[in-house]
Structure formats: C-alpha cells, structure tokens
C-alpha cells in the first residue's frame, strides 16, 4: 500500500500556514475597516487621487462584488475595488486601494516582474489545472515522459507564484510611499495600513510555499515510484 507521507510532511504545513495567513488578513482588515481615516477618503477617493497624482488617466475604477476581491486588471486597465473598500472611509479601505493603484503604476511603467507575471498567466492556468494530473497519470501508468510533462507544466504555475511575490511586495511598498507623499494618511494611520498589507503579503508567501511543496512532492513521488 502506498502512503503519501510527502503530502503530510511537505504540503500540510504550508496549508496550515495559508489558513493562518487568511485568518490574519481577515482580522487585520476587520480591525482597520472600523477606523476611519482623518481626511475622510473612501477607497475610491484615494485611488482616484493617487492615479491623478501620477498622471494616469486611462484607468477606470469600478466596484466588484465580494470582500477582499480587490484587484487591478492590466488587460482592461480597470482597478476593481470590493464594496468594503470602494465606498468606505477607513484606513483598511484606503490602504488596499493604494495597493491596487500600485499595480496600476507598475503597469503604466511596464515594470518587468509585472510584465512577466502577466505573460505567465495562460501557462500558469494550464499548469495548475492539468500539470499535477498528468504527472500522477504518468506515475500510475509508469510513463516517465508524461510525468516530466506534468511536472514541467506545474512548474510554470509555481514560477507564477514566485514572480507574484515581488509584484505584490512592490505594490505594497508603492502604496505606502503614495499615501505618505500625497498626504493621504497620517503617520499613525500609515502604521495601520502597513499591518493590513503585511498580513495580505503573508497570504502570497503561503501560496508560493504551498506551490513549491506540491511540486517537490510530485518530483519525489515520481522518483520513488521509478
């Protein structure tokens, strides 16, 4: 009988880290969503101000459903903010809006890591959906070529997660600078933003570690079966 102890040793700890990261970001967001910023900015106000301050006029700001679903769509040049961010005056809302504005600035400047991540999206989608199954099928049917193809495909998805880290860290760094340089928040309020963005960054770190652990698991299983 085959027992997948690689999953227990490698993947489960990263899944627990991901769960903890999700709890942390939701806790930080909930806390600082209840603290209004002194200048009465909503997330939409802050994003519009920061875009204007950087002479970006071709990016639309739209509201999107859900919570913590905020993102910047480089293909359509749309900055999408969730309800709790778009129309709410809070430190968390302004901080997240500034983070997404940071992505818009990356796009406007053709910042290398963002360009690379955008280009990896199709391969990452394919790799994450079929890569592991191809590798498992190759292991089951003792087909080394199929195993290698699956691992390569999934490796593209792992690369996407790794490239995402500098993209997200840089967007958060830009957000802090934008809010400070444009006098949107006070120094004390910026401390709250930093806590929210740091908690959010941890979720990306956890996702990357889970992807790496899953890839390593596939490689080790394939070698063990061979």
MDAnalysis code that builds the backbone (N, CA, C; Angstrom):
import MDAnalysis as mda
import numpy as np

u = mda.Universe.empty(678, n_residues=226, atom_resindex=np.repeat(np.arange(226), 3), trajectory=True)
u.add_TopologyAttr("name", ["N", "CA", "C"] * 226)
u.add_TopologyAttr("resid", np.arange(1, 227))
u.add_TopologyAttr("resname", ["UNK", "UNK", "UNK", "UNK", "UNK", "UNK", "UNK", "UNK", "UNK", "UNK", "UNK", "UNK", "UNK", "UNK", "UNK", "UNK", "UNK", "UNK", "UNK", "UNK", "UNK", "UNK", "UNK", "UNK", "UNK", "UNK", "UNK", "UNK", "UNK", "UNK", "UNK", "UNK", "UNK", "UNK", "UNK", "UNK", "UNK", "UNK", "UNK", "UNK", "UNK", "UNK", "UNK", "UNK", "UNK", "UNK", "UNK", "UNK", "UNK", "UNK", "UNK", "UNK", "UNK", "UNK", "UNK", "UNK", "UNK", "UNK", "UNK", "UNK", "UNK", "UNK", "UNK", "UNK", "UNK", "UNK", "UNK", "UNK", "UNK", "UNK", "UNK", "UNK", "UNK", "UNK", "UNK", "UNK", "UNK", "UNK", "UNK", "UNK", "UNK", "UNK", "UNK", "UNK", "UNK", "UNK", "UNK", "UNK", "UNK", "UNK", "UNK", "UNK", "UNK", "UNK", "UNK", "UNK", "UNK", "UNK", "UNK", "UNK", "UNK", "UNK", "UNK", "UNK", "UNK", "UNK", "UNK", "UNK", "UNK", "UNK", "UNK", "UNK", "UNK", "UNK", "UNK", "UNK", "UNK", "UNK", "UNK", "UNK", "UNK", "UNK", "UNK", "UNK", "UNK", "UNK", "UNK", "UNK", "UNK", "UNK", "UNK", "UNK", "UNK", "UNK", "UNK", "UNK", "UNK", "UNK", "UNK", "UNK", "UNK", "UNK", "UNK", "UNK", "UNK", "UNK", "UNK", "UNK", "UNK", "UNK", "UNK", "UNK", "UNK", "UNK", "UNK", "UNK", "UNK", "UNK", "UNK", "UNK", "UNK", "UNK", "UNK", "UNK", "UNK", "UNK", "UNK", "UNK", "UNK", "UNK", "UNK", "UNK", "UNK", "UNK", "UNK", "UNK", "UNK", "UNK", "UNK", "UNK", "UNK", "UNK", "UNK", "UNK", "UNK", "UNK", "UNK", "UNK", "UNK", "UNK", "UNK", "UNK", "UNK", "UNK", "UNK", "UNK", "UNK", "UNK", "UNK", "UNK", "UNK", "UNK", "UNK", "UNK", "UNK", "UNK", "UNK", "UNK", "UNK", "UNK", "UNK", "UNK", "UNK", "UNK", "UNK", "UNK", "UNK", "UNK", "UNK", "UNK", "UNK", "UNK", "UNK", "UNK", "UNK", "UNK"])
u.atoms.positions = np.array([
    [0.852, -1.199, 0.000],
    [0.000, 0.000, 0.000],
    [0.883, 1.242, 0.000],
    [0.519, 2.220, -0.838],
    [1.299, 3.450, -0.939],
    [0.708, 4.500, -0.019],
    [1.542, 5.002, 0.898],
    [1.105, 6.083, 1.784],
    [1.848, 7.356, 1.394],
    [1.112, 8.398, 1.091],
    [1.701, 9.647, 0.612],
    [2.161, 10.495, 1.799],
    [3.278, 10.074, 2.403],
    [3.775, 10.859, 3.534],
    [4.438, 12.149, 3.082],
    [4.766, 12.256, 1.785],
    [5.293, 13.532, 1.276],
    [4.248, 14.641, 1.427],
    [2.992, 14.278, 1.190],
    [1.910, 15.273, 1.341],
    [1.813, 15.724, 2.795],
    [1.907, 14.755, 3.702],
    [1.807, 15.058, 5.128],
    [2.974, 15.930, 5.590],
    [4.167, 15.631, 5.114],
    [5.366, 16.332, 5.572],
    [5.541, 17.684, 4.871],
    [5.268, 17.721, 3.562],
    [5.581, 18.922, 2.785],
    [4.388, 19.864, 2.616],
    [3.239, 19.323, 2.245],
    [2.116, 20.165, 1.842],
    [1.254, 20.604, 3.015],
    [0.965, 19.703, 3.932],
    [0.067, 20.036, 5.042],
    [0.561, 21.238, 5.850],
    [1.861, 21.329, 6.196],
    [2.310, 22.517, 6.945],
    [2.070, 23.825, 6.190],
    [2.248, 23.815, 4.866],
    [2.029, 25.041, 4.108],
    [0.540, 25.371, 4.020],
    [-0.310, 24.346, 3.996],
    [-1.748, 24.589, 4.003],
    [-2.178, 25.201, 5.331],
    [-1.580, 24.739, 6.416],
    [-1.874, 25.323, 7.730],
    [-1.406, 26.771, 7.795],
    [-0.234, 27.042, 7.199],
    [0.260, 28.413, 7.137],
    [-0.693, 29.290, 6.335],
    [-1.213, 28.755, 5.235],
    [-2.170, 29.502, 4.412],
    [-3.432, 29.824, 5.197],
    [-3.908, 28.849, 5.969],
    [-5.100, 29.061, 6.788],
    [-4.851, 30.154, 7.820],
    [-3.687, 30.088, 8.470],
    [-3.335, 31.103, 9.470],
    [-3.219, 32.481, 8.818],
    [-2.627, 32.545, 7.619],
    [-2.468, 33.818, 6.904],
    [-3.829, 34.414, 6.561],
    [-4.766, 33.562, 6.140],
    [-6.105, 34.048, 5.823],
    [-6.788, 34.616, 7.063],
    [-6.609, 33.961, 8.182],
    [-7.191, 34.452, 9.438],
    [-6.579, 35.795, 9.802],
    [-5.265, 35.924, 9.635],
    [-4.572, 37.163, 9.981],
    [-5.031, 38.328, 9.108],
    [-5.150, 38.097, 7.796],
    [-5.529, 39.201, 6.913],
    [-6.982, 39.615, 7.157],
    [-7.845, 38.655, 7.407],
    [-9.234, 38.999, 7.692],
    [-9.359, 39.752, 9.009],
    [-8.546, 39.355, 9.991],
    [-8.562, 40.031, 11.284],
    [-8.064, 41.466, 11.159],
    [-6.943, 41.652, 10.448],
    [-6.388, 42.999, 10.268],
    [-7.346, 43.874, 9.468],
    [-7.934, 43.296, 8.425],
    [-8.862, 44.068, 7.603],
    [-10.090, 44.478, 8.414],
    [-10.624, 43.534, 9.208],
    [-11.800, 43.841, 10.018],
    [-11.499, 44.940, 11.029],
    [-10.324, 44.876, 11.650],
    [-9.958, 45.863, 12.664],
    [-9.841, 47.256, 12.069],
    [-9.081, 47.376, 10.984],
    [-8.817, 48.706, 10.423],
    [-9.913, 49.183, 9.475],
    [-10.879, 48.320, 9.196],
    [-12.060, 48.763, 8.456],
    [-12.991, 49.578, 9.349],
    [-12.815, 49.434, 10.635],
    [-13.659, 50.158, 11.591],
    [-13.033, 51.470, 12.041],
    [-11.843, 51.780, 11.526],
    [-11.158, 53.017, 11.925],
    [-11.153, 53.969, 10.736],
    [-11.932, 55.053, 10.806],
    [-11.969, 55.993, 9.677],
    [-10.673, 56.791, 9.578],
    [-10.319, 57.169, 8.349],
    [-9.130, 58.000, 8.186],
    [-9.514, 59.468, 8.382],
    [-8.567, 60.243, 8.840],
    [-8.845, 61.618, 9.262],
    [-9.288, 62.517, 8.116],
    [-8.850, 62.223, 6.891],
    [-9.199, 63.073, 5.757],
    [-10.470, 62.618, 5.037],
    [-11.149, 61.646, 5.613],
    [-12.468, 61.199, 5.125],
    [-12.451, 60.599, 3.718],
    [-11.318, 60.041, 3.296],
    [-11.235, 59.413, 1.984],
    [-11.888, 58.039, 2.006],
    [-12.633, 57.719, 0.953],
    [-13.039, 56.338, 0.715],
    [-11.941, 55.677, -0.119],
    [-12.057, 54.386, -0.322],
    [-11.089, 53.704, -1.169],
    [-11.107, 54.255, -2.583],
    [-12.309, 54.522, -3.103],
    [-12.422, 55.061, -4.455],
    [-11.806, 56.452, -4.536],
    [-12.036, 57.280, -3.523],
    [-11.443, 58.624, -3.485],
    [-9.923, 58.542, -3.523],
    [-9.369, 57.662, -2.696],
    [-7.911, 57.549, -2.592],
    [-7.307, 57.070, -3.911],
    [-7.937, 56.049, -4.513],
    [-7.416, 55.523, -5.774],
    [-7.451, 56.592, -6.856],
    [-8.563, 57.345, -6.937],
    [-8.688, 58.392, -7.954],
    [-7.640, 59.481, -7.749],
    [-7.430, 59.871, -6.509],
    [-6.439, 60.894, -6.201],
    [-5.035, 60.444, -6.579],
    [-4.690, 59.219, -6.225],
    [-3.339, 58.721, -6.477],
    [-3.090, 58.503, -7.972],
    [-4.115, 58.088, -8.697],
    [-3.971, 57.952, -10.146],
    [-3.736, 59.318, -10.789],
    [-4.508, 60.314, -10.356],
    [-4.331, 61.666, -10.895],
    [-2.949, 62.214, -10.552],
    [-2.507, 61.963, -9.333],
    [-1.211, 62.473, -8.893],
    [-0.070, 61.894, -9.719],
    [-0.290, 60.709, -10.287],
    [0.735, 60.074, -11.125],
    [0.415, 60.175, -12.609],
    [-0.535, 61.058, -12.941],
    [-0.881, 61.362, -14.326],
    [-1.319, 60.123, -15.109],
    [-2.087, 59.283, -14.430],
    [-2.671, 58.109, -15.087],
    [-4.155, 58.391, -15.279],
    [-4.565, 58.565, -16.508],
    [-5.948, 58.947, -16.799],
    [-6.722, 57.871, -17.552],
    [-6.057, 56.790, -17.912],
    [-6.714, 55.753, -18.730],
    [-7.083, 54.515, -17.929],
    [-7.136, 54.634, -16.603],
    [-7.522, 53.510, -15.740],
    [-8.866, 53.818, -15.090],
    [-9.832, 52.929, -15.289],
    [-11.142, 53.088, -14.668],
    [-11.152, 52.442, -13.282],
    [-11.979, 52.988, -12.413],
    [-12.170, 52.416, -11.080],
    [-13.596, 51.903, -11.002],
    [-13.755, 50.626, -10.701],
    [-15.076, 50.016, -10.639],
    [-15.245, 49.246, -9.335],
    [-16.479, 49.090, -8.928],
    [-16.784, 48.277, -7.753],
    [-17.027, 46.843, -8.186],
    [-16.532, 45.911, -7.388],
    [-16.695, 44.493, -7.677],
    [-17.300, 43.826, -6.450],
    [-18.024, 42.755, -6.647],
    [-18.674, 42.074, -5.545],
    [-17.701, 41.337, -4.637],
    [-18.191, 40.957, -3.472],
    [-17.385, 40.182, -2.535],
    [-16.586, 41.053, -1.579],
    [-15.779, 40.382, -0.787],
    [-14.890, 41.057, 0.161],
    [-13.466, 40.562, -0.058],
    [-12.512, 41.476, -0.017],
    [-11.103, 41.174, -0.297],
    [-10.938, 40.581, -1.700],
    [-11.754, 41.059, -2.614],
    [-11.670, 40.636, -4.017],
    [-11.034, 41.730, -4.880],
    [-10.428, 42.709, -4.244],
    [-9.839, 43.856, -4.932],
    [-8.682, 43.405, -5.829],
    [-8.608, 43.966, -7.033],
    [-7.516, 43.628, -7.939],
    [-7.437, 44.643, -9.068],
    [-6.292, 44.672, -9.724],
    [-6.108, 45.505, -10.912],
    [-6.029, 44.597, -12.128],
    [-6.825, 44.900, -13.143],
    [-6.855, 44.109, -14.378],
    [-6.046, 44.844, -15.443],
    [-4.809, 44.389, -15.694],
    [-3.974, 45.101, -16.671],
    [-4.470, 44.974, -18.106],
    [-5.193, 43.904, -18.421],
    [-5.666, 43.714, -19.793],
    [-6.733, 44.731, -20.169],
    [-7.518, 45.177, -19.183],
    [-8.594, 46.134, -19.447],
    [-8.347, 47.493, -18.792],
    [-7.255, 47.586, -18.045],
    [-6.916, 48.819, -17.325],
    [-8.069, 49.259, -16.414],
    [-8.505, 48.297, -15.601],
    [-9.581, 48.556, -14.647],
    [-9.094, 48.221, -13.249],
    [-9.288, 49.151, -12.339],
    [-8.953, 48.940, -10.937],
    [-10.261, 48.605, -10.220],
    [-10.392, 47.364, -9.804],
    [-11.636, 46.899, -9.206],
    [-11.506, 46.834, -7.688],
    [-12.444, 47.488, -7.008],
    [-12.438, 47.542, -5.552],
    [-13.723, 46.921, -5.011],
    [-13.593, 46.103, -3.990],
    [-14.762, 45.471, -3.372],
    [-15.581, 46.512, -2.611],
    [-16.816, 46.148, -2.297],
    [-17.706, 47.062, -1.596],
    [-17.130, 47.651, -0.321],
    [-16.540, 46.827, 0.563],
    [-15.982, 47.358, 1.809],
    [-14.777, 48.281, 1.610],
    [-14.280, 48.359, 0.382],
    [-13.145, 49.235, 0.074],
    [-13.594, 50.428, -0.760],
    [-14.380, 50.164, -1.783],
    [-14.756, 51.190, -2.762],
    [-15.402, 52.410, -2.106],
    [-16.440, 52.189, -1.315],
    [-17.213, 53.324, -0.813],
    [-17.079, 53.591, 0.669],
    [-16.079, 52.974, 1.305],
    [-15.957, 53.134, 2.758],
    [-14.760, 53.976, 3.137],
    [-14.973, 54.843, 4.090],
    [-13.898, 55.660, 4.642],
    [-13.272, 54.903, 5.807],
    [-12.135, 54.267, 5.540],
    [-11.422, 53.559, 6.596],
    [-9.959, 53.436, 6.219],
    [-9.136, 53.187, 7.217],
    [-7.704, 53.010, 6.972],
    [-7.470, 51.799, 6.077],
    [-8.186, 50.712, 6.343],
    [-8.012, 49.496, 5.531],
    [-8.412, 49.741, 4.085],
    [-9.534, 50.429, 3.869],
    [-10.025, 50.684, 2.513],
    [-9.016, 51.514, 1.723],
    [-8.511, 52.568, 2.335],
    [-7.549, 53.434, 1.650],
    [-6.246, 52.686, 1.368],
    [-5.809, 51.866, 2.323],
    [-4.569, 51.115, 2.133],
    [-4.661, 50.117, 0.991],
    [-5.776, 49.388, 0.920],
    [-5.947, 48.394, -0.142],
    [-6.104, 49.084, -1.498],
    [-6.842, 50.189, -1.524],
    [-6.988, 50.941, -2.766],
    [-5.635, 51.440, -3.256],
    [-4.790, 51.894, -2.333],
    [-3.451, 52.360, -2.708],
    [-2.596, 51.209, -3.223],
    [-2.752, 50.028, -2.630],
    [-2.014, 48.853, -3.098],
    [-2.378, 48.522, -4.542],
    [-3.667, 48.518, -4.847],
    [-4.088, 48.228, -6.214],
    [-3.650, 49.335, -7.174],
    [-3.619, 50.576, -6.690],
    [-3.087, 51.668, -7.503],
    [-1.615, 51.434, -7.794],
    [-0.912, 50.841, -6.834],
    [0.487, 50.488, -7.052],
    [0.649, 49.555, -8.232],
    [-0.285, 48.619, -8.398],
    [-0.244, 47.723, -9.567],
    [-0.481, 48.513, -10.859],
    [-1.389, 49.485, -10.809],
    [-1.638, 50.308, -11.993],
    [-0.383, 51.082, -12.389],
    [0.368, 51.553, -11.398],
    [1.627, 52.253, -11.678],
    [2.656, 51.299, -12.272],
    [2.717, 50.089, -11.737],
    [3.622, 49.087, -12.308],
    [3.320, 48.878, -13.782],
    [2.028, 48.769, -14.091],
    [1.615, 48.533, -15.470],
    [1.962, 49.726, -16.357],
    [1.709, 50.919, -15.863],
    [1.987, 52.124, -16.646],
    [3.477, 52.265, -16.950],
    [4.309, 51.771, -16.029],
    [5.763, 51.867, -16.185],
    [6.363, 50.626, -16.849],
    [5.512, 49.681, -17.239],
    [5.978, 48.429, -17.849],
    [7.021, 47.757, -16.948],
    [6.689, 47.687, -15.678],
    [7.617, 47.136, -14.695],
    [7.836, 45.648, -14.961],
    [9.091, 45.232, -15.084],
    [9.464, 43.903, -15.543],
    [8.739, 42.738, -14.894],
    [8.775, 42.608, -13.569],
    [8.115, 41.461, -12.936],
    [6.619, 41.382, -13.223],
    [5.937, 42.541, -13.316],
    [4.508, 42.502, -13.636],
    [4.295, 42.041, -15.072],
    [5.139, 42.505, -15.977],
    [5.046, 42.064, -17.378],
    [5.245, 40.556, -17.466],
    [6.232, 40.046, -16.721],
    [6.496, 38.608, -16.717],
    [5.324, 37.833, -16.147],
    [4.772, 38.314, -15.021],
    [3.646, 37.610, -14.400],
    [2.439, 37.583, -15.336],
    [2.172, 38.701, -15.991],
    [1.043, 38.762, -16.924],
    [1.229, 37.755, -18.060],
    [2.448, 37.656, -18.557],
    [2.728, 36.705, -19.625],
    [2.623, 35.258, -19.184],
    [2.825, 35.008, -17.887],
    [2.775, 33.638, -17.380],
    [1.359, 33.153, -17.088],
    [0.392, 34.061, -17.087],
    [-0.971, 33.696, -16.680],
    [-1.526, 32.512, -17.469],
    [-1.476, 32.503, -18.810],
    [-2.044, 31.351, -19.541],
    [-1.363, 30.028, -19.183],
    [-0.022, 30.037, -19.125],
    [0.704, 28.814, -18.782],
    [0.407, 28.380, -17.349],
    [0.316, 29.359, -16.455],
    [0.034, 29.039, -15.056],
    [-1.344, 28.411, -14.901],
    [-2.333, 28.935, -15.621],
    [-3.696, 28.381, -15.547],
    [-3.719, 26.936, -16.043],
    [-3.032, 26.683, -17.156],
    [-2.970, 25.318, -17.687],
    [-2.180, 24.417, -16.750],
    [-1.031, 24.927, -16.297],
    [-0.158, 24.116, -15.456],
    [-0.785, 23.721, -14.141],
    [-1.507, 24.655, -13.501],
    [-2.111, 24.340, -12.213],
    [-3.297, 23.399, -12.343],
    [-3.967, 23.438, -13.497],
    [-5.164, 22.605, -13.662],
    [-4.851, 21.186, -14.154],
    [-3.900, 21.060, -15.084],
    [-3.657, 19.724, -15.643],
    [-2.278, 19.158, -15.306],
    [-1.337, 20.021, -14.894],
    [0.011, 19.538, -14.612],
    [0.068, 18.410, -13.600],
    [-0.512, 18.590, -12.402],
    [-0.462, 17.505, -11.408],
    [-1.130, 16.222, -11.888],
    [-2.248, 16.356, -12.633],
    [-2.957, 15.159, -13.102],
    [-2.136, 14.403, -14.135],
    [-1.440, 15.140, -15.000],
    [-0.578, 14.472, -15.979],
    [0.542, 13.718, -15.272],
    [1.138, 14.362, -14.267],
    [2.227, 13.712, -13.538],
    [1.738, 12.475, -12.804],
    [0.573, 12.565, -12.171],
    [0.020, 11.420, -11.433],
    [-0.334, 10.283, -12.397],
    [-0.916, 10.659, -13.549],
    [-1.232, 9.634, -14.548],
    [0.038, 8.961, -15.044],
    [1.089, 9.745, -15.244],
    [2.364, 9.181, -15.677],
    [2.956, 8.241, -14.655],
    [2.797, 8.591, -13.383],
    [3.287, 7.714, -12.307],
    [2.486, 6.413, -12.278],
    [1.164, 6.543, -12.402],
    [0.290, 5.375, -12.325],
    [0.544, 4.399, -13.473],
    [0.753, 4.963, -14.676],
    [0.946, 4.113, -15.855],
    [2.422, 3.891, -16.188],
    [3.306, 4.328, -15.297],
    [4.755, 4.164, -15.491],
    [5.211, 4.743, -16.829],
    [4.857, 6.013, -17.059],
    [5.219, 6.712, -18.288],
    [6.063, 7.939, -17.925],
    [7.389, 7.773, -17.898],
    [8.278, 8.871, -17.486],
    [8.075, 10.156, -18.276],
    [7.809, 10.046, -19.585],
    [7.623, 11.243, -20.394],
    [6.417, 12.042, -19.921],
    [5.320, 11.342, -19.624],
    [4.110, 12.012, -19.150],
    [4.353, 12.651, -17.779],
    [5.123, 11.966, -16.951],
    [5.476, 12.524, -15.643],
    [6.224, 13.845, -15.813],
    [7.220, 13.838, -16.682],
    [8.041, 15.030, -16.884],
    [7.230, 16.187, -17.469],
    [6.328, 15.864, -18.401],
    [5.475, 16.908, -18.983],
    [4.597, 17.533, -17.903],
    [4.009, 16.688, -17.065],
    [3.165, 17.198, -15.983],
    [3.939, 18.074, -15.019],
    [5.156, 17.638, -14.663],
    [5.977, 18.411, -13.738],
    [6.381, 19.748, -14.356],
    [6.709, 19.745, -15.649],
    [7.075, 20.999, -16.323],
    [5.885, 21.964, -16.351],
    [4.709, 21.439, -16.683],
    [3.519, 22.290, -16.701],
    [3.255, 22.887, -15.317],
    [3.316, 22.038, -14.299],
    [3.058, 22.536, -12.953],
    [4.159, 23.490, -12.508],
    [5.371, 23.263, -13.000],
    [6.476, 24.166, -12.692],
    [6.202, 25.579, -13.184],
    [5.500, 25.708, -14.302],
    [5.117, 27.042, -14.800],
    [4.182, 27.739, -13.817],
    [3.278, 26.968, -13.223],
    [2.378, 27.546, -12.224],
    [3.161, 27.981, -10.993],
    [4.133, 27.172, -10.586],
    [4.970, 27.523, -9.428],
    [5.760, 28.794, -9.716],
    [6.279, 28.915, -10.932],
    [7.012, 30.123, -11.317],
    [6.108, 31.342, -11.213],
    [4.852, 31.201, -11.598],
    [3.896, 32.308, -11.485],
    [3.769, 32.755, -10.031],
    [3.654, 31.791, -9.128],
    [3.534, 32.137, -7.707],
    [4.792, 32.846, -7.204],
    [5.941, 32.421, -7.671],
    [7.192, 33.036, -7.232],
    [7.323, 34.465, -7.766],
    [6.954, 34.673, -9.027],
    [7.032, 36.017, -9.606],
    [6.008, 36.945, -8.956],
    [4.910, 36.369, -8.471],
    [3.881, 37.172, -7.811],
    [4.418, 37.860, -6.556],
    [5.362, 37.232, -5.870],
    [5.861, 37.793, -4.611],
    [6.471, 39.185, -4.783],
    [7.469, 39.382, -5.655],
    [7.999, 40.734, -5.807],
    [6.968, 41.722, -6.342],
    [6.032, 41.245, -7.164],
    [4.989, 42.129, -7.691],
    [4.124, 42.661, -6.550],
    [3.718, 41.782, -5.642],
    [2.865, 42.196, -4.528],
    [3.638, 43.020, -3.499],
    [4.859, 42.624, -3.194],
    [5.658, 43.380, -2.234],
    [5.914, 44.797, -2.750],
    [6.218, 44.898, -4.037],
    [6.479, 46.216, -4.608],
    [5.220, 47.084, -4.609],
    [4.065, 46.486, -4.897],
    [2.815, 47.250, -4.887],
    [2.526, 47.790, -3.489],
    [2.814, 46.998, -2.464],
    [2.609, 47.463, -1.088],
    [3.584, 48.575, -0.732],
    [4.830, 48.439, -1.172],
    [5.819, 49.486, -0.935],
    [5.420, 50.777, -1.627],
    [4.941, 50.663, -2.863],
    [4.468, 51.840, -3.583],
    [3.275, 52.467, -2.862],
    [2.381, 51.625, -2.346],
    [1.197, 52.135, -1.649],
    [1.594, 52.997, -0.458],
    [2.535, 52.527, 0.339],
    [2.985, 53.291, 1.497],
    [3.584, 54.632, 1.066],
    [4.389, 54.614, 0.033],
    [5.008, 55.848, -0.461],
    [3.961, 56.807, -1.029],
    [3.005, 56.263, -1.788],
    [1.965, 57.099, -2.381],
    [1.126, 57.785, -1.308],
    [0.744, 57.036, -0.312],
    [-0.094, 57.604, 0.755],
    [0.661, 58.647, 1.566],
    [1.939, 58.386, 1.791],
    [2.760, 59.340, 2.566],
    [3.071, 60.588, 1.741],
    [3.521, 60.399, 0.504],
    [3.956, 61.529, -0.313],
    [2.803, 62.445, -0.708],
    [1.599, 61.884, -0.807],
    [0.436, 62.687, -1.194],
    [-0.408, 63.114, 0.006],
    [0.136, 62.887, 1.199],
    [-0.502, 63.341, 2.440],
    [-1.944, 62.843, 2.576],
    [-2.145, 61.583, 2.185],
    [-3.477, 61.000, 2.281],
    [-3.771, 60.538, 3.703],
    [-2.759, 59.962, 4.352],
    [-2.911, 59.464, 5.716],
    [-1.812, 60.026, 6.609],
    [-2.094, 60.065, 7.896],
    [-1.090, 60.484, 8.869],
    [-0.123, 59.330, 9.136],
    [0.958, 59.620, 9.830],
    [1.943, 58.576, 10.150],
    [1.322, 57.462, 10.987],
    [0.474, 57.820, 11.942],
    [-0.180, 56.794, 12.757],
    [-1.108, 55.926, 11.915],
    [-1.818, 56.543, 10.971],
    [-2.720, 55.789, 10.106],
    [-1.936, 54.878, 9.165],
    [-0.764, 55.328, 8.742],
    [0.077, 54.504, 7.874],
    [0.527, 53.230, 8.580],
    [0.686, 53.292, 9.892],
    [1.060, 52.093, 10.643],
    [-0.032, 51.026, 10.515],
    [-1.282, 51.461, 10.523],
    [-2.385, 50.523, 10.342],
    [-2.390, 49.928, 8.949],
    [-2.129, 50.762, 7.947],
    [-2.055, 50.269, 6.568],
    [-0.962, 49.223, 6.434],
    [0.188, 49.492, 7.050],
    [1.303, 48.543, 6.969],
    [0.906, 47.187, 7.546],
    [0.153, 47.181, 8.631],
    [-0.265, 45.918, 9.241],
    [-1.208, 45.149, 8.314],
    [-2.121, 45.861, 7.669],
    [-3.054, 45.205, 6.747],
    [-2.310, 44.623, 5.554],
    [-1.410, 45.417, 4.962],
    [-0.689, 44.965, 3.778],
    [0.313, 43.864, 4.103],
    [0.900, 43.914, 5.294],
    [1.826, 42.849, 5.698],
    [1.077, 41.527, 5.863],
    [-0.102, 41.591, 6.457],
    [-0.915, 40.380, 6.611],
    [-1.314, 39.835, 5.244],
    [-1.664, 40.735, 4.317],
    [-2.028, 40.289, 2.970],
    [-0.840, 39.652, 2.261],
    [0.353, 40.228, 2.460],
    [1.561, 39.681, 1.818],
    [1.833, 38.261, 2.287],
    [1.514, 37.987, 3.539],
    [1.753, 36.649, 4.079],
    [0.941, 35.596, 3.342],
    [-0.245, 35.978, 2.841],
    [-1.054, 35.006, 2.104],
    [-0.369, 34.617, 0.794],
    [0.323, 35.576, 0.166],
    [1.039, 35.264, -1.072],
    [2.262, 34.389, -0.788],
    [2.926, 34.646, 0.321],
    [4.062, 33.812, 0.705],
    [3.602, 32.378, 0.954],
    [2.485, 32.240, 1.665],
    [1.954, 30.909, 1.968],
    [1.552, 30.177, 0.687],
    [0.945, 30.886, -0.257],
    [0.550, 30.272, -1.527],
    [1.766, 29.791, -2.307],
    [2.821, 30.605, -2.321],
    [4.044, 30.226, -3.024],
    [4.677, 28.994, -2.386],
    [4.706, 28.957, -1.062],
    [5.284, 27.807, -0.363],
    [4.471, 26.543, -0.620],
    [3.151, 26.679, -0.667],
    [2.298, 25.523, -0.963],
    [2.572, 24.998, -2.364],
    [2.728, 25.913, -3.321],
    [3.008, 25.504, -4.700],
    [4.361, 24.810, -4.797],
    [5.375, 25.351, -4.129],
    [6.710, 24.738, -4.149],
    [6.669, 23.355, -3.511],
    [5.984, 23.260, -2.366],
    [5.893, 21.974, -1.666],
    [5.167, 20.937, -2.523],
    [4.126, 21.365, -3.228],
    [3.373, 20.443, -4.084],
    [4.220, 19.963, -5.253],
    [5.021, 20.865, -5.826],
    [5.906, 20.477, -6.928],
    [6.973, 19.499, -6.439],
    [7.567, 19.792, -5.310],
    [8.588, 18.905, -4.743],
    [7.997, 17.544, -4.429],
    [6.760, 17.530, -3.947],
    [6.077, 16.262, -3.660],
    [5.938, 15.424, -4.925],
    [5.518, 16.050, -6.027],
    [5.378, 15.316, -7.281],
    [6.707, 14.736, -7.750],
    [7.763, 15.523, -7.632],
    [9.085, 15.060, -8.057],
    [9.536, 13.881, -7.210],
    [9.358, 13.975, -5.895],
    [9.808, 12.898, -5.016],
    [8.996, 11.622, -5.221],
    [7.672, 11.789, -5.426],
    [6.837, 10.603, -5.666],
    [7.257, 9.908, -6.965],
    [7.507, 10.723, -7.990],
    [7.903, 10.126, -9.282],
    [9.208, 9.346, -9.149],
    [10.152, 9.871, -8.415],
    [11.420, 9.172, -8.230],
    [11.230, 7.923, -7.377],
    [10.384, 8.015, -6.400],
    [10.143, 6.855, -5.515],
    [9.496, 5.716, -6.295],
    [8.512, 6.072, -7.159],
    [7.820, 5.036, -7.923],
    [8.717, 4.416, -8.983],
    [9.628, 5.249, -9.509],
    [10.548, 4.715, -10.506],
    [11.570, 3.784, -9.859],
])
